[in-house]
Amino acid sequence: MAEVEIVGSIQRIRFAANDSLFKIATMRVSEVREGNIVKNSFGDVVFKGEMSLIPQNEYIIRGEFINDEKYGPQYQYISSKRRDPIEGMSREDFRQFLTDISPKGALVNAQFDDPRPIFQEHRVKELMAIKGIGPVSADKLINAYEEQKDYSEAYVAFGKWGFNPNMTRKLVRHVHSVEGAIELLNKDPYEFMDVPGVGFKTIDEKALNFGIPSNDPRRVHAFVKDYFDKLAMDGSSWTKEIDLMKYLRQEVFDCDVEETLQWINDSDEFVTYEVDCVRRVATKHLYNTEKSIAKNLLRLLRSENEFEYKKRDEIIDRIQEEQGWKYSDEQTEAINMMLDKNVSMLQGLAGTGKSTTLNAVIKVLQDNDYQVATCALSGKAADNLTQLTGKRGQTIHRLLGIGDPFGGFEHEENPLPVDVVILDEVSMVNDSLFETLVNALGDGTKFIMVGDIAQLDSIGVGVMRDIISSKIVPTVSLTKIHRQAQDSAIITHSLQYRMGKMPKVSSKDSWTMLGNKNDLGYVFEDSAEEEKLSTDAYRIFAQALKKYDVSDIQILTQTVSGCARINDLAQTIANPKSPTKNQYKVKANSADAYILREGDKVLNTSNNYRATAAENHQMYRPIFNGNTGIIESIDLEFNSKGGVSHVEAVIDFDGVGKVFLRDKELETIQLGYAMTVHKSQGSTIPCVIVVLPFHYMLNNRELLYTALTRASDKCFLLTTQKSLKTTVKKTSETVHHSNLKMLLEEEFKNAENV
């Protein structure tokens, strides 16, 4: 049957999904503009589909007739627009609209005589300034406004390019207007690639299918931007101009390379410069980020040092007496450096005593009443700081107050109110976050960096190697393995692996513990029976649960896919199905479906700035990629068919607190009994089980070193002789092109000439 167009409003909502805009609703029809209306046996006109319709408001609605075998005549919702478009509403009608959508609307009306510009321009911070409206309420008000826009023209325009309604709304909201979004689509669809969750690949597929030539300048320019994004993810901030030209000729058919280079030179997004007779190209954003880091480090280095310490030697002597051994010469040098210098770097491999050295520095500072803040990238690393030093560690994000979903952070303009900031696991931190941190340090603030350069590289452009190689920042590298560490096979074997050497271990050592501490065990399987490694991990995990809490055991693999099966196995022993525990099947209709159950150890896999506090849903409590925790509760609501219509969960995240999540937010929560080595970086866990099957591309000695050194008490390496030998031979060390070393040297030279 043909489509119909009616004028009407919602009479009753029969069903509303909580994780999408899908509704089944009975309509009150005031006018039929096209087609013939068919009512069901109750005399109702029923529409279903994703729609944002507010009761008591009239809409022009289009739908397509369907005769459902079970529910009878219905209409599949196609599109709608307000009879009185929200964009053209009078001041009085808009104020009434705010009252209709939320009780908070009255608070907005009381504050603003004409609130329309506040919503049209997304002035969220002005809404948050109203007493009674927090960030969550402000977010909901803006979303309610956006959902009432007339998207019908956008659905048509974007639909021609293959965009579905959900993606269309997302792109329109990025521009803040339907007209602006359509204009941008026709002018340059690749401008949408910067919308979070979209990217070059999605836009490029639509554009090529629509008929844009592969060598269209708009596509080539977007291709270049995507190239630099990938370059940065791999750890480089610049490339040679000649290499970029070769890549364009290779990847883009009939590309006008000269025009592209001219565009790069003229663009505000890139910088071109020459170093040692080689032309370089970098994004202006990354270049300026690295330049800002260099300027800030020099600013801190040259600030007046007002630190004075009473009874410094006595405090250190007392620490040595309490621990039962004296610091080595290089540790003493490191302690003095960190206490005396404004900015310093402590670097060392596992077992060289970085933590105990740092502990002495913190004790001297605290005993002299200096305010010390310790931080790290991950929640686990921050917790590790707390355990090792006794000083409460925080994530960098929490220290800076990052978490406002509308941009900005607490210390963007206000320096951190502390005397000393200690950053641990600096090798994990990329340039963007590092720049944010050093920019928040006031003149005279002492900045101490600690890290292990032998671990896996950061995701993105790192800073540690350039800072050390510049020799501008005072640095001490600890090299001596402590006597206590020499008794640990975890330490001695991991260090040999990191140097590309094989310790004396063979298949006969399988299922035995090595080292004076009996802290490292090997399990070898034949290469032809590598699939047994997952079962081995399950067996060891089951035994470990008799001694350790589930939070103190971590299974590590090199791939995400390797985690899935092991997680399922581990869940059956650590947290089996129980009539007293609620559970929820995530991605229920997908091949990747998995069960989350109350009591499960879980891992968050994506930054969520809109997560809210369990005790106050009006307060944001952001969680970040890599946060781990335990599910405290799961609450489910069911529809008439017995399916889950709504789910809410409370998860207690390490270093974050209890967080409330619901519906699709849970799709970023995975079982956390097993995780990748990359996700574990920065953590220290009592019992670690490393599963290392053969993988030519991913296995390398940096990965193995990082995995083994996560363990503080016991470690088990499950592998094959072939996999272990090839892993030790291969290194992940690659040449990363970054500007920080050069810019640090330039800033230092300029400062010396002043």
C-alpha positions in Angstrom: 0.0 0.0 0.0 1.2 3.5 -0.7 2.6 5.9 1.9 0.4 8.2 3.9 0.9 11.7 5.3 -1.1 12.8 8.3 -1.2 15.7 10.7 -1.5 14.4 14.3 0.0 14.0 17.7 0.9 11.1 20.0 -2.2 9.8 21.9 -0.4 7.0 23.7 3.1 5.4 23.7 2.7 1.7 23.8 6.5 0.9 23.8 9.6 3.0 24.0 13.1 1.6 23.8 15.6 3.1 26.3 18.7 2.6 24.1 17.3 4.2 21.0 14.5 6.5 19.7 12.3 3.4 18.7 8.7 3.7 19.7 5.3 2.1 19.0 2.7 4.8 19.4 -1.0 5.4 18.9 -1.7 8.6 16.9 -4.5 11.1 17.2 -5.1 12.1 13.6 -6.5 15.6 12.9 -5.9 15.7 9.1 -5.1 13.2 6.3 -3.1 14.9 3.6 -2.2 11.9 1.5 -3.4 8.3 1.2 -6.1 6.4 3.1 -5.8 5.7 6.8 -6.3 2.0 8.0 -7.1 1.6 11.7 -6.5 -1.6 13.7 -9.3 -3.6 15.4 -9.3 -1.2 18.3 -9.9 1.8 16.0 -6.3 3.1 16.5 -3.8 4.4 14.0 -0.4 2.9 15.1 3.0 4.1 14.0 6.3 2.4 14.8 9.9 3.3 14.2 12.6 5.7 15.5 10.8 9.0 16.2 11.2 11.9 18.6 7.6 13.1 19.1 6.5 15.0 22.2 2.9 14.4 23.4 0.5 17.4 22.9 2.6 18.7 20.0 1.3 18.3 16.4 3.4 16.9 13.6 3.2 16.2 9.9 4.1 12.5 9.8 4.8 10.2 6.8 4.5 6.4 7.1 4.3 3.3 5.0 1.4 0.8 5.6 2.4 -2.7 6.9 0.0 -5.5 7.9 1.7 -7.2 10.9 0.5 -10.8 11.2 0.4 -10.5 15.0 -0.5 -6.9 15.7 -2.5 -6.0 12.6 -2.5 -2.8 10.5 0.4 -0.5 11.4 2.5 2.2 9.8 6.3 2.2 9.5 7.4 5.6 10.5 9.4 7.4 7.7 9.7 11.0 8.7 8.1 13.9 10.6 8.3 17.6 11.1 6.6 19.8 13.6 3.6 21.6 12.2 5.1 24.6 14.0 8.8 24.2 13.2 11.0 24.7 16.3 13.5 26.8 14.3 10.8 29.4 13.7 9.0 29.3 17.1 8.1 32.5 18.7 9.6 33.3 22.1 6.4 32.5 23.9 5.9 29.1 22.1 9.5 28.2 22.7 9.1 28.9 26.4 6.0 26.6 26.4 8.0 24.0 24.6 10.7 24.0 27.4 7.9 23.6 30.0 6.5 20.6 28.0 9.7 18.7 27.7 11.1 18.9 31.3 10.5 20.4 34.7 13.9 21.9 34.3 12.5 24.0 31.5 10.8 26.3 34.0 14.2 27.0 35.6 15.6 28.0 32.2 12.6 30.3 31.6 13.1 31.9 34.9 16.7 32.7 34.0 16.3 33.8 30.4 13.5 36.0 28.9 14.3 34.6 25.5 16.1 31.2 25.8 16.1 30.4 22.1 19.7 31.6 21.4 20.9 29.4 24.3 19.7 26.3 22.5 20.4 27.4 19.0 24.0 28.0 19.8 24.4 25.1 22.3 25.5 27.4 25.1 25.6 24.5 27.6 27.7 26.2 30.2 25.1 29.0 30.6 22.5 26.3 31.3 24.8 24.6 33.8 25.2 28.0 35.6 21.5 27.8 36.6 20.9 26.5 40.1 19.3 23.1 39.8 20.7 22.2 36.4 23.8 20.1 36.3 25.7 18.8 33.3 23.4 15.8 32.8 20.2 17.9 32.8 21.8 20.5 30.5 22.8 17.7 28.1 19.3 16.3 28.1 17.7 19.7 27.5 20.0 20.3 24.5 19.3 16.8 23.1 15.5 17.3 23.5 15.7 20.5 21.5 17.8 18.8 18.8 15.4 15.9 18.5 12.5 18.4 17.7 14.3 19.8 14.7 12.8 19.1 11.3 15.2 16.5 9.9 13.0 15.6 6.9 15.1 17.6 4.3 18.3 16.1 5.9 16.9 12.6 5.7 16.3 13.0 1.9 19.6 14.8 1.2 21.8 12.5 3.3 19.8 9.4 2.3 20.9 9.9 -1.3 24.5 9.4 -0.1 23.5 6.3 1.8 23.4 7.7 5.3 20.8 6.2 7.6 18.6 8.4 9.9 20.8 7.9 13.0 24.0 8.9 11.2 22.1 11.8 9.6 21.0 13.2 12.9 24.5 12.8 14.2 26.0 14.8 11.3 23.3 17.5 11.5 23.9 18.0 15.2 27.6 18.5 14.6 26.8 21.5 12.4 23.8 22.6 14.6 21.4 23.1 11.7 19.8 21.1 8.9 20.5 23.8 6.3 24.1 24.1 7.3 24.6 20.3 7.2 23.1 19.9 3.8 25.2 22.8 2.5 28.4 21.2 3.9 27.4 17.8 2.5 27.1 19.3 -1.0 30.2 21.4 -0.6 32.6 18.8 0.9 31.2 15.7 2.6 34.7 14.9 3.9 34.3 17.7 6.4 32.2 15.3 8.4 35.1 12.9 8.9 36.1 14.7 12.1 32.8 13.9 13.8 33.5 11.5 16.6 32.7 7.9 15.6 32.6 8.7 11.9 36.1 9.0 10.3 37.5 9.0 6.8 36.6 5.4 5.9 32.9 5.8 6.5 32.6 9.1 4.6 34.9 7.9 1.8 32.8 4.8 1.1 29.6 7.0 0.8 31.3 9.6 -1.3 32.9 7.1 -3.8 29.5 5.3 -4.1 27.8 8.6 -4.7 30.2 9.2 -7.6 33.0 11.5 -6.3 36.1 10.7 -8.4 39.0 9.0 -6.5 41.3 11.9 -7.4 38.8 14.7 -6.5 40.8 17.3 -4.6 38.3 17.1 -1.7 39.0 13.4 -1.4 42.8 13.8 -1.8 42.9 16.5 0.9 40.9 14.3 3.3 43.1 11.4 2.4 46.2 13.4 3.5 44.5 14.4 6.8 43.7 10.7 7.4 47.3 9.8 6.5 48.6 12.1 9.2 46.0 10.8 11.7 47.3 7.3 11.2 50.9 8.5 11.3 50.3 10.0 14.7 48.6 6.8 16.0 51.8 5.0 15.0 53.9 7.4 17.0 55.1 9.9 14.4 54.3 13.6 14.1 56.0 14.3 10.8 56.9 12.7 7.5 59.4 13.5 4.7 57.7 15.5 1.9 59.2 13.1 -0.7 57.7 10.1 1.1 54.3 11.7 1.2 54.5 12.4 -2.5 55.5 8.8 -3.2 52.6 7.6 -1.1 50.0 9.8 -2.8 51.2 8.5 -6.3 51.0 5.0 -5.1 47.6 5.1 -3.3 45.5 7.7 -5.3 45.1 7.0 -9.0 45.9 10.0 -11.2 46.6 12.2 -8.2 47.7 15.8 -8.9 50.6 15.7 -6.4 51.8 19.2 -7.2 48.4 20.7 -6.5 48.2 18.7 -3.2 51.6 19.9 -2.1 50.6 23.5 -2.9 47.4 23.0 -0.9 49.5 21.7 2.0 51.8 24.7 1.9 48.8 27.2 1.8 46.8 25.3 4.4 46.4 26.5 8.0 46.4 22.8 9.0 50.0 21.9 8.1 53.5 23.2 8.5 56.4 22.5 6.1 60.0 23.1 7.2 63.5 21.9 6.5 65.9 20.1 8.8 69.3 18.9 7.6 68.4 19.6 4.0 65.3 17.4 4.3 61.8 18.9 3.7 59.4 17.8 6.5 55.6 18.0 6.7 53.6 18.0 10.0 50.2 18.9 11.1 50.1 22.3 12.7 48.3 20.9 15.7 50.9 18.3 16.5 53.8 20.7 15.8 52.3 23.3 18.1 51.6 20.6 20.7 55.3 19.6 20.8 56.4 23.3 20.7 54.1 24.0 23.7 55.6 21.0 25.6 59.1 22.3 24.9 58.2 25.9 26.0 56.5 24.6 29.2 59.4 22.3 30.2 61.9 25.2 29.7 59.6 27.5 31.7 59.6 25.0 34.5 63.3 24.3 34.3 64.1 28.0 34.5 61.7 28.9 37.3 63.1 30.0 40.6 63.7 27.0 42.8 62.5 27.7 46.3 62.6 24.2 47.7 64.4 23.8 51.1 64.7 20.6 53.1 65.2 20.2 56.8 66.8 17.0 58.1 67.0 15.7 54.5 69.9 13.2 55.3 68.3 12.1 58.5 65.0 11.2 56.7 66.8 9.2 54.1 69.0 7.4 56.7 65.8 6.5 58.6 64.2 5.1 55.4 67.3 3.0 54.7 67.3 1.6 58.3 63.6 0.7 58.0 64.0 -1.1 54.7 67.1 -2.9 55.8 69.4 -1.8 52.9 71.2 1.2 51.6 70.5 3.0 48.3 73.0 2.4 45.6 75.2 5.3 44.3 72.9 5.7 41.2 69.8 5.7 43.4 71.3 8.3 45.7 72.2 10.4 42.6 68.6 10.1 41.4 67.2 11.1 44.8 69.3 14.2 44.9 68.5 15.1 41.3 64.7 14.8 41.9 64.9 16.9 45.1 67.2 19.6 43.7 66.0 20.0 40.1 62.8 21.7 39.0 62.2 19.1 36.3 63.7 15.6 36.2 63.4 12.1 34.7 64.0 8.8 36.5 64.3 5.9 34.0 65.0 2.3 34.7 64.2 -1.3 33.8 62.2 -3.6 36.0 64.0 -4.5 39.3 66.2 -1.5 39.3 64.4 0.2 42.2 62.5 3.1 40.7 59.7 2.8 43.2 61.9 2.6 46.3 63.9 5.5 45.0 60.8 7.6 44.4 59.5 6.7 47.8 62.5 8.4 49.5 61.8 11.6 47.5 58.1 11.6 48.4 59.0 11.1 52.1 61.5 14.0 52.2 59.0 16.3 50.4 56.1 15.3 52.7 58.1 15.6 55.9 58.9 19.2 54.8 55.2 19.9 54.3 55.2 20.2 50.5 52.0 19.3 48.7 52.7 16.3 46.4 50.4 15.0 43.7 51.1 11.6 42.1 49.5 10.6 38.8 49.6 8.1 36.0 47.7 7.5 32.7 45.7 4.4 33.8 43.7 3.8 36.9 45.7 0.6 37.6 49.0 2.5 37.4 47.6 5.2 39.7 46.5 2.5 42.2 50.0 1.0 41.9 51.5 4.4 42.9 49.3 4.4 46.0 50.4 0.9 47.0 54.1 1.5 46.4 54.5 5.0 47.9 51.6 5.3 50.4 50.7 8.5 48.6 47.2 8.5 46.9 47.7 8.3 43.1 45.3 9.6 40.6 44.8 9.3 36.9 46.1 12.3 34.9 42.5 13.0 33.8 41.2 13.1 37.4 44.1 15.2 38.6 43.4 17.8 35.9 39.6 17.6 36.3 39.2 16.4 32.7 35.7 14.9 32.3 33.4 17.8 31.2 31.7 16.3 28.1 31.3 19.8 26.7 35.0 20.5 26.6 37.6 22.0 28.8 39.0 20.9 32.1 39.2 22.3 35.6 42.8 23.4 35.5 42.8 24.8 31.9 43.4 28.3 33.2 44.1 27.7 36.9 47.5 26.0 37.7 47.3 22.9 39.9 47.4 24.0 43.6 50.3 21.7 44.5 54.1 22.1 45.0 55.1 18.9 43.3 53.6 16.7 40.5 55.0 13.2 40.0 54.1 11.4 36.7 54.6 7.7 36.7 54.7 5.4 33.6 55.6 8.4 31.4 56.3 6.0 28.5 52.6 5.4 28.2 51.6 9.1 27.9 51.1 10.7 24.4 52.0 14.2 23.5 48.5 15.7 23.7 47.8 14.6 27.3 51.4 15.4 28.3 51.0 19.0 26.9 47.7 19.4 28.9 49.5 18.3 32.1 52.6 20.5 31.8 50.4 23.5 30.8 48.6 23.1 34.1 51.8 23.4 36.2 52.5 26.8 37.6 55.9 28.4 37.7 58.0 26.9 40.5 56.1 23.6 40.5 58.5 20.7 40.7 57.8 18.1 38.0 59.2 14.6 38.3 58.8 12.0 35.6 59.3 8.2 36.1 59.2 5.5 33.5 60.6 2.4 31.7 61.6 3.1 28.2 61.8 -0.7 27.5 58.1 -1.2 27.6 55.6 -1.0 24.7 55.3 2.5 23.1 52.4 4.8 23.9 49.4 4.9 21.7 50.1 8.1 19.7 53.1 10.3 19.6 55.2 9.7 22.8 57.4 12.1 24.7 59.8 10.0 26.9 62.4 9.1 24.3 62.8 12.7 23.0 63.0 14.2 26.5 65.8 11.8 27.4 67.7 12.1 24.2 67.6 15.9 24.2 69.7 15.9 27.4 67.9 19.1 28.3 66.0 17.6 31.2 68.1 16.2 34.1 67.9 12.4 33.8 69.2 9.4 35.8 68.9 5.9 34.4 69.0 3.1 37.0 70.9 0.1 35.6 71.7 -2.1 38.6 69.3 -5.0 39.4 68.7 -5.0 43.1 69.8 -8.1 45.1 66.2 -8.8 46.0 65.1 -8.6 42.4 67.9 -11.0 41.4 66.1 -13.8 43.3 63.1 -13.2 41.0 62.8 -15.3 37.8 60.2 -12.8 36.7 62.8 -10.0 36.7 65.8 -12.0 35.5 64.0 -13.7 32.7 62.1 -10.7 31.5 65.3 -8.6 31.3 67.0 -11.3 29.3 64.0 -11.4 26.9 64.1 -7.6 26.6 67.8 -7.9 25.5 66.9 -10.5 22.9 68.4 -13.4 24.9 66.9 -16.7 25.8 67.2 -17.8 29.5 68.0 -21.4 30.3 64.5 -22.8 30.0 63.2 -25.8 28.0 60.1 -28.0 27.7 61.3 -30.1 30.6 60.6 -27.0 32.8 56.9 -27.1 31.9 54.6 -26.9 34.9 57.5 -26.0 37.3 58.2 -22.8 39.2 61.6 -21.1 38.6 63.8 -18.7 40.6 64.7 -18.5 44.2 61.3 -17.0 44.8 59.6 -19.7 42.8 57.7 -16.8 41.1 57.8 -17.7 37.4 56.2 -20.8 35.8 56.3 -22.1 32.2 53.8 -24.2 30.4 54.9 -25.4 27.0 52.6 -27.0 24.4 53.5 -28.5 21.1 53.0 -26.1 18.2 50.5 -28.5 16.7 48.4 -28.3 19.9 48.5 -24.6 20.5 44.8 -24.5 21.2 45.5 -26.2 24.5 46.9 -22.9 25.8 43.4 -21.5 26.5 42.5 -24.6 28.6 45.9 -24.4 30.4 45.0 -20.8 31.3 41.7 -21.9 32.6 43.3 -24.6 34.8 45.9 -22.2 36.3 43.2 -19.5 36.8 41.1 -21.9 38.7 44.0 -22.8 41.0 45.0 -19.2 41.5 41.5 -18.3 42.7 42.2 -20.5 45.8 45.0 -18.1 46.8 44.1 -14.7 45.2 41.1 -12.5 45.0 39.8 -12.3 41.4 40.9 -8.7 41.2 44.5 -9.8 41.9 44.6 -12.2 38.9 45.0 -11.1 35.3 45.2 -13.2 32.2 47.1 -11.5 29.3 47.0 -12.2 25.6 48.4 -10.3 22.6 45.0 -9.9 20.7 41.5 -8.9 21.5 40.1 -12.0 19.9 42.3 -14.1 22.1 40.7 -12.6 25.1 37.1 -13.6 24.2 37.2 -17.4 24.7 39.4 -17.2 27.7 37.1 -14.7 29.3 34.1 -17.0 28.8 36.1 -19.9 30.4 37.3 -17.8 33.3 33.8 -16.5 34.0 32.5 -20.1 34.4 34.9 -20.7 37.3 35.2 -17.2 38.8 31.5 -16.1 38.6 29.2 -19.0 37.4 25.6 -18.5 36.6 23.4 -18.2 39.7 19.7 -17.7 40.5 20.8 -15.0 42.9 22.8 -13.0 40.3 21.2 -10.9 37.6 22.9 -11.1 34.2 22.6 -9.4 30.8 23.5 -10.6 27.3 25.4 -7.8 25.5 24.9 -7.6 21.7 22.4 -10.4 22.1 21.8 -10.8 18.3 25.4 -10.8 17.4 28.1 -13.5 16.9 30.1 -11.4 19.4 27.5 -11.7 22.2 28.7 -12.3 25.7 27.2 -12.3 29.2 27.8 -9.7 31.9 26.8 -10.9 35.4 26.7 -9.4 38.8 30.1 -9.9 40.4 32.0 -10.1 37.1 35.4 -8.5 36.7 35.1 -6.1 33.7 37.1 -3.8 31.5 35.9 -0.5 29.9 37.0 -0.2 26.3 36.1 3.3 25.4 36.2 6.8 27.0 32.7 7.7 28.3 32.6 11.3 29.5 28.8 11.0 30.1 28.9 8.2 32.6 27.2 9.3 35.9 27.9 8.7 39.5 25.9 5.8 41.0 24.9 7.8 44.0 23.9 10.9 42.0 22.8 10.6 38.4 23.1 14.4 38.0 26.9 14.2 38.4 29.2 13.0 35.7 31.8 10.5 36.6 33.7 9.8 33.4 35.4 6.4 32.8 38.2 5.9 30.4 39.5 3.2 28.1 41.3 0.6 30.2 39.4 1.2 33.5 38.7 -2.1 35.3 36.1 -2.8 38.0 33.5 -5.2 39.4 29.8 -5.2 38.5 27.9 -4.5 41.7 24.3 -4.7 40.3 22.3 -5.2 37.2 18.6 -4.3 36.9 16.5 -5.4 33.9 13.2 -4.4 32.5 11.4 -6.8 30.1 8.9 -6.2 27.2 5.8 -8.2 26.5 7.7 -10.7 24.5 10.1 -11.4 27.3 13.0 -9.5 25.8 15.1 -7.0 27.6 13.8 -3.5 27.0 16.0 -1.6 29.5 19.1 -2.4 31.5 20.9 -0.5 34.2 24.2 -1.4 35.9 26.4 -0.1 38.7 30.1 -0.9 38.3 32.7 -0.2 41.0 35.7 0.9 38.9 39.2 0.9 40.4 40.4 4.4 41.1 37.1 5.9 39.9 34.3 4.8 42.1 30.8 3.5 41.5 29.4 4.4 38.1 25.9 4.1 36.7 25.6 2.8 33.1 22.6 1.8 31.1 21.5 0.2 27.8 24.0 0.8 24.9 26.6 2.2 27.3 27.2 -1.4 28.4 28.4 -2.3 24.9 31.8 -0.8 25.8 32.0 -3.0 29.0 33.7 -6.4 28.4 34.7 -9.2 30.7 38.0 -8.4 32.2 39.4 -11.7 33.4 41.6 -11.6 30.3 42.9 -8.5 28.5 45.5 -7.5 26.0 49.1 -6.7 27.1 48.6 -3.2 25.9 45.6 -2.7 28.1 47.6 -3.9 31.1 50.5 -1.6 30.7 51.1 0.5 33.8 49.4 -2.1 36.1 51.0 -4.2 38.8 49.0 -7.4 39.6 49.9 -10.1 42.1 49.2 -13.0 39.8 49.6 -12.8 36.0 48.9 -15.6 33.4 50.5 -14.8 30.0 49.1 -16.7 27.0 51.5 -16.4 24.1 50.5 -18.4 21.0 52.4 -17.9 17.8 51.6 -14.6 16.0 54.2 -13.5 13.5 53.0 -9.9 13.3 52.2 -9.1 16.9 54.7 -11.1 19.0 57.9 -9.2 20.0 60.2 -9.0 23.0 58.8 -5.6 24.2 55.4 -7.2 24.5 56.7 -10.2 26.4 58.8 -8.0 28.7 55.8 -5.8 29.4 53.5 -8.8 30.1 55.9 -10.5 32.5 56.7 -7.4 34.5 53.1 -6.8 35.3 53.3 -9.5 37.9 54.4 -8.7 41.5 54.1 -12.2 43.1 53.5 -15.0 40.6 53.7 -15.2 36.8 52.9 -18.1 34.4 54.0 -18.0 30.8 51.9 -20.4 28.5 53.4 -20.8 25.1 55.2 -23.0 22.6 58.9 -23.3 22.0 58.4 -21.9 18.5 56.4 -18.9 19.7 58.8 -18.0 22.5 61.9 -18.2 20.3 60.4 -16.1 17.5 59.1 -13.6 20.0 62.5 -13.0 21.6 64.2 -12.5 18.2 61.7 -9.8 17.1 61.6 -6.2 18.3 58.8 -3.7 18.0 61.2 -0.8 18.1 60.7 1.4 15.0 61.9 4.8 14.1 59.4 7.3 15.3 59.6 10.7 13.7 58.8 13.5 16.3 59.9 17.1 16.7 60.1 17.3 20.5 63.9 16.7 20.8 64.6 19.3 18.1 62.2 21.8 19.6 63.6 21.3 23.1 67.1 22.0 21.9 65.8 25.1 20.0 64.0 26.5 23.0 67.1 25.8 25.2 69.4 27.5 22.7 67.1 30.5 22.4 66.9 30.8 26.2 70.6 30.7 26.6 71.0 33.5 24.1 68.6 35.8 25.9 
